[in-house]
Amino acid sequence: MGNSTKHCIQINDTTLRDGEQAAGVAFTIAEKVAIAKFLDAIGVQELEVGIPAMGQQEVKAIRAIVDLDLNAQLLGWNRANIADIKASVACGLKRIHISVPVSEIQIAAKFHGQWRVMLGRLEEAMNFALDLGLSVSVGGEDSSRADMNFVQDVAGYAQSLGAFRFRFCDTVGILDPLTTFHKVQQLVQRLDIPIEMHTHNDLGLATANALAGIQAGALSVNTTVNGLGERAGNAALEEVVMALKRIHNFSLGINTQRLLELSQLVAEASNYPIPPWKAVVGANAFVHESGIHAHGILQNPATYEPFDPAEVGWQHRFSIGKHSGRHLLQEVLQKYGIILSPAETHTLLEAVRDRSVQVKRSLTAEELLSLVPSVRDIAHAT
């Protein structure tokens, strides 16, 4: 992929729409505004800000974000009906997304299997929106389980009606990266308008599939902060951005040093803590306990870190526990002015491992230091 393409990749973050659809999540207007402002401040180019048809509370929140006059482009999500689009207009939105089902199972559930009726609704809704001067993107719900010839026909029809982009949706997260690449490549070759990736994490492949779509030529990708979203969530903003930056050397213009801060803001607003093993922003992402790893990091951080943790607002840390080795133990103790003999270090290491198994976690500094006197007593006694 050439340099010109690298600068064209656009993040369209949907934390405020699909992210909030996660079970048990309900942002206040103030939280929605704060998240929108933060995403804009770090350089995210587009925000899907909600579903105007949900009612007055949602309309107020979206209107409040519109009134911020952010640099990011704002998008509202709609079904293919006039009432939804009127609700978007009432919010002051100039850009909207219209979603239509494209798989047999979804068309059967929503249009009684009548795909021609679905296309008629899409045409009616798009014409109404375009007559109002709105910019319209179209999404194929459940594209991943649909017949690809039909998906291409729907996308081509949306393009002919005036859509500025088509969203390829892996709605239930059943794709793998190779299949994603081939499906999206077909669409890219067929259309003149950009393709947007929308991937779900039901099998843990949302980020991988989003990246595969971009490699196939998609120019936009939906993300959510922390991977927040329905069921197992969506492609995580921090993962997609850092993977594009570190693996593909894509310049997205996003300030990655504030990703941790953003992650913590959304975790608090969603009332869902970040798992410590979460990629990029988890508390353990740059923590080292294993003796081999810690020894390597002490010599050169690149030995066991994929990138400098400062790039995402972290710093590497060491943890003393069951898997720790003598090099790390000595390093930590030296900070407290404690120097042990080799025999004392060995005894302390055994004590640390025993205590760590008892408490089923790493030890705090205080717990480690509390073991030192008894170790010295043992050493002196022998």
N, C-alpha and C positions, 0 to 999 in steps of 0.2 A: 504494500500500500504506500502510495507516494506521500510526500510531505504535505501537499495541498489537502489530501484527505484527512490527515492527522488533525489539522486545525478545524475541520468541518464537523467532527464528532460533537454531538450536543447531548448534554445530560438534561433530561426532562424529569425532574424529581416529583414523585407522586406521594410523598409522605402525607400530605394534607388531604389526599383523596383515598388512594388504595391503602396507604399506611394506616389511616384512621379507621378503615374498615376492619382492622384486626379485632377479633372478639375482645370485648371489655375495654376498648380504647374510646375515649370521648374527650377531644381537646376543647378547652374553653376558647372563646374568641381571642383573649389575650395570648394564650399559648399558640394559637394558629398564627397570629400576627408576629409573635417572637420567632417562631420557626421560619416563617417566610422571610423575615428580615435577615435572619442569620444565613439562610441558604443564599439569599441575594448578596449578602456582604462577602461571602467567600467565593462568589463568582459563578454559581450555578445559573445556567443560561435560561432555563424555562421551568416553571412551576405549575403543576396541575393542582389547582387550589381547592377543589371540592366538587360537590354535586349540587348545583343550585336548586334542583327540583326537590331536594330533601325538606325544604321549608324555611321559615323565617330566620331561625337561628343560624343556619348555614348561609343564607343570603347575607345576613349581617356580617358574618365572619369574612365572606368573600369580598363584600363591599369594602370592609375595613382594609383588606389587603390591597384591593384596587386603588384605594385612596392613598396608599403609601407612595405611589408613583415610583416603583422599584425599577431597576435596570432590567431585571429578569422579565421575560415574556410570561404572561399569565394565561392559563387555559382552564376552562370549565368542562366537566364531563357530562355528557347527555345521552339519553336514549334517542332513537330516531322518531321523535315526535315533537310537534310544534310547542306543546306546553313546556317541555324541558328547555327548549331554546328560548322561549319567552322569559323563563326564569333566569337564564344566563344573561340575557340582555338587561334584565332588571338589576343585576349585580354590577353592571358597567363593564362586563367583559367584551373584548373585541375578537377574541380567539376562542373557539370551542372545539371539543372533540365529540364526535358522534360514534357510538359503538353499536355494531350490528352482529348478530350471531352468524357464523359461517359453517359450523359443523352440523351434521344431520341431527345429532342429539340435542343441540341447542335450538336449532330451527324448529324441531318438533315440539320442544317445550314452550317456545315463545311465539311461534307463528303457525302452530299446528302443521308443521312440515311444508308450509306454503312459501317457498323461497322467493317466488315472484312477488308475493305480497310484501315480503321483507325489503326487496329491492325498490318496490314502489314507495314504501315508507321512507327509505333512505333518500330517494330522489326528492320527495316532497319536503323532507326536513332540510336537506341541503339547499334546495332552491329558496326556501323560506329564509334560511340563515344568510345565504349569499346575497339575496335581495336587500337584506338589512346591512350589508357591507361587512359581515363577519368573515374572518378567515376560518376555514373548516378543515380539521383533520378527521380521518375515518379510521376506525379500528375494527379488525375482524376478530370478534370474540371466539375463542377456541380454535384459532387457526391451526394449531398443532395437530388437532384430531380431525380436521376437515380434509376433504378431497382437494389436493393442491391446485388442480385445474380450476375448481370452483373458486378457491381463494384468489387465484390470479384474475379470474373473471370479475369478481366483486371489486378487487383492488383497481383493476383497469376501469371499471365502471365509475368508481368513486373519483378516479383521476379525471375521467372525461366530464364528470359533473362539476369539477373545479376544486377537488380536495387538494390541499398543499402537502399532505403526507399520509402514508398508510401505516397503521400500527399492526404488527404481527404479534399475536398474543398466544403464549403458551399458558393458557388460562388455568389448567390444572397441573402444570409442572411435570409433564410426562416425556419431554424430549431429552435427548442427549446431545452433546455438542456437535458431533459429526452430522447427525440428522438435521439439526438446526441449521448448520452451515449450508447443506444442500437445498433445503426448503427455501431459506432466505435468499440464497444465490439465484434461484429461479425467479423469485419476485423482483429482485434487483434488476435482472436482465430484462424483465417484461415491462417494468414501469419507468417513467421519466421522473416521477416525484420520489422523494426520500422515503426509506423504510425506517420505522421505529420498532425497537425491540421491547416487548413487555413479557418478562419471564417470572414464573413462580417457583418456589423452592421446595415443592412437595417431596422431591427426591434428592434435595441438596445440590441441585445443579443450576440454580437461577443465575448466579454470576457467570458460571462457565458457559451457559447457553447465551447469555447476553453478549459475552465476548465473541462467541462463535458467530453470532449474527453480525456483529460489527466487522469481523474478519471477512464475512461474506458480502459486505458492502452496505449494511445498514448504517445510517448516519445519525440516528438518535436512539437513546436508550432510556427507558423508564427505570428509576431507582427509588428506594426508600431508605431513609436513615435507619441504621441498625438492621436493615432487612425487614422492618416492620410490615405487617400485612396479613391478609386473610390466611387462615390455616397455618402453613409453615412459612409464610411470608414471601417477600419479593427479593429481587436482586438488590443487595445492599449498596448504597451510594459509596460508602468508604471502600468497599471491596472493588467495585467496578472502577472507580477513579484511580485507586492505587495500582490495580492490575494493568490498566491502560497506560499508566505512567511508567511503571517499572518493567513490565513485560514488553510492551509495544512502543514505549517512548513517545506516547501521544501527549501533545501539549494541549491541555483543556482550559488553561487559565484559571484553575481552581486552587485556592489557598488551602493546601492539604494540612498545613500546620494547625489548623483550627478544627480538623475533623473530630478529634477527641472531645473537644468542648461542645461541638454540635451534637455528637452522639449522646453525651451526658444530658444535654438540654432535652432531647427527644425521649430519652429513657425516663426522665423525671415527669415529663408531660404525659407520657403514655402509661406511666405507673408500672412499667415492665423493666426490671433490672437487666443489665447487659450480662450475658453469661461470661465468666472469666476467660473461657477458651475462644470467645468470639474473635474472628479474624480482624486484624488491624486495630480495633478499639477495645478489645477485651482486656481485663486487668492482667491476664497472664500472657498477653501477646508478646511481651518482651521481658518476661521474667525467667530466670535461669536457676535451676536447682541441681540438675544432674552434674556430677563431678566432671565428666568429660566436657560437657557443654560450657560449664562455668569457667573451667580452665582455659578453654579456647577463647571465650569472650574476653577474659582478662588479658590475653595476649593480643587478640585482634577481634573486635566485635563482628567483623564480616564473616567470621568462621561459622557462626550460628544465628545470624540475623539477616533476613532477606533485604532489608534496607535500614537506614538510620532511623531509629524510633522518633527522633526529633522531627522527621518529615511529617508525622501525623500528630505531633503534640505530646508524645510519650518520651520516656527515657528508659534505658534498660535497668533492670533491678535484679538483685540476687536474692535467692530464697534458701534458707538453711533448713534441710529436712532429711528424709530417709535416703535420698539419692545424692546428697552432697558429698564432696571429696575434701581432702585435706587442704588443697590450694585455696579453695573458697573459704574454708574455715579460718585459715591463717589470715587471709585478706580481711575478713570481717573483724576478727579479733584485734588486728593491728590498729584498726580505727578507734578502738577503745583502749589502746596502749597496752594490750595484753600479748605477751609473747610466750608461747608454750614450747616445751621440748618436743621432739618427735614422738616420744613415748606418751606424753601428756596429750598431744594432738590426736593420736590414735585412740586413746581411751575416751577422749571427748567425742570423737566421731561415733564411737559405739554408743555412747550415752545419748547423743543427738538422735541416732537412728531408732533407738529403743523408745525414746520420748515421743518422737514423731509418729511412730506406729500407735502408741497409746492414745495420743490426742487426735490422730487421723488428719494431720495437716502439717504444714511447715511450722517452725518455731518462730516466735517473736524474738527480737533482740534481747529483751529482758529474760525470756526463758532460756536462751542460749547462755547468757552471762551467769544465770543462776546455777548452771551446771559446772562452771569453771572451778569454784572452790572445792567441790567434792572430787573432781578429777585430780586436782593438785594434792589433795589429801591421800588419794589412792597412790599417786606417783611417789609421794614422800614415804608412805608406809612400806612401799616395796623397794 
